[in-house]
Amino acid sequence: MTERYDGVSFEDRMATVQFSVADTAHIVVDGDKCQGCTTKACVSVCPAKLFVPLSSGGVLFNYEQCFECGSCYVVCNEAGAISWSYPEGGKGVVLRHG
């Protein structure tokens, strides 16, 4: 079942978002530090679903469609596992209205 908010599906809302992808990632995940994490909170908190748990205990992350909300950085319980900053040069998420 597709979740709907105000009658609009998540997929339809995502279609209104554009990304100007920077060459350098604004979020860096240290997979070695993720190995000891038991909660993988970044996986469940990311609204764009960009974190994927790996069977090895690590996490796979893709920054290209990040909303820049910072939630992953806030909930991470492994010190230094996630380094987060705004994308350089005006790159990143571009929200359209309409």
C-alpha positions as CSV (number, residue, x, y, z in Angstrom):
1,M,0.0,0.0,0.0
2,T,1.3,3.4,-0.9
3,E,1.4,6.0,1.9
4,R,-0.4,9.2,1.0
5,Y,-0.1,12.6,2.6
6,D,-2.8,15.2,1.8
7,G,-3.9,12.8,-1.1
8,V,-0.4,12.8,-2.7
9,S,1.8,9.7,-2.6
10,F,5.4,9.8,-1.4
11,E,6.6,9.0,-4.9
12,D,4.6,11.9,-6.4
13,R,6.1,14.3,-3.8
14,M,9.6,13.0,-4.6
15,A,8.9,13.8,-8.3
16,T,8.7,17.5,-7.3
17,V,12.2,17.5,-5.8
18,Q,15.4,18.2,-7.9
19,F,19.0,17.7,-6.9
20,S,22.0,19.6,-8.0
21,V,24.5,16.9,-7.1
22,A,27.9,18.1,-5.8
23,D,31.1,16.2,-6.9
24,T,32.0,15.7,-3.3
25,A,29.8,14.0,-0.8
26,H,28.5,16.2,2.0
27,I,27.9,13.2,4.2
28,V,30.6,10.6,4.7
29,V,29.8,7.3,6.5
30,D,32.7,5.4,8.2
31,G,31.6,1.9,7.6
32,D,34.1,0.5,10.1
33,K,32.4,2.4,12.9
34,C,29.0,1.3,11.8
35,Q,30.0,-2.4,12.4
36,G,29.5,-1.9,16.1
37,C,26.2,-0.2,15.9
38,T,23.3,-2.2,17.1
39,T,20.4,0.2,16.2
40,K,21.2,1.4,12.7
41,A,19.0,4.4,13.5
42,C,20.2,6.2,10.3
43,V,18.4,3.5,8.3
44,S,15.0,4.1,9.8
45,V,15.3,7.9,10.3
46,C,16.3,8.9,6.7
47,P,13.2,10.2,4.9
48,A,14.8,9.6,1.5
49,K,15.7,6.0,2.5
50,L,19.4,6.5,1.5
51,F,20.9,4.2,4.2
52,V,20.8,0.4,3.6
53,P,22.0,-2.1,6.2
54,L,24.5,-4.6,4.9
55,S,24.7,-8.3,6.0
56,S,28.3,-7.6,7.0
57,G,27.1,-5.2,9.7
58,G,28.0,-2.0,7.9
59,V,25.8,0.5,6.1
60,L,25.6,1.5,2.4
61,F,24.9,5.2,1.8
62,N,24.1,7.2,-1.3
63,Y,24.3,11.0,-0.9
64,E,23.0,12.1,-4.3
65,Q,19.3,12.4,-3.3
66,C,19.8,13.6,0.3
67,F,17.3,16.2,1.7
68,E,20.0,17.7,3.9
69,C,17.8,17.3,7.0
70,G,20.7,16.1,9.2
71,S,18.6,13.5,10.9
72,C,21.1,10.7,10.3
73,Y,23.8,12.8,12.0
74,V,21.6,13.6,15.0
75,V,20.5,10.0,15.7
76,C,23.8,8.3,15.0
77,N,25.0,6.7,18.3
78,E,28.5,5.7,17.1
79,A,30.8,8.7,17.6
80,G,32.3,9.9,14.3
81,A,30.5,7.4,12.1
82,I,28.8,10.1,10.2
83,S,30.4,13.4,9.1
84,W,27.8,15.9,7.8
85,S,28.0,19.3,6.3
86,Y,26.0,21.3,3.7
87,P,26.9,20.7,0.1
88,E,29.4,23.1,-1.3
89,G,28.8,25.7,-4.0
90,G,25.0,25.9,-3.7
91,K,24.6,22.2,-4.6
92,G,22.1,19.8,-3.0
93,V,18.4,19.6,-2.8
94,V,16.2,22.1,-4.8
95,L,12.6,22.1,-3.7
96,R,10.0,23.2,-6.2
97,H,6.6,24.5,-5.3
98,G,3.4,24.0,-7.3
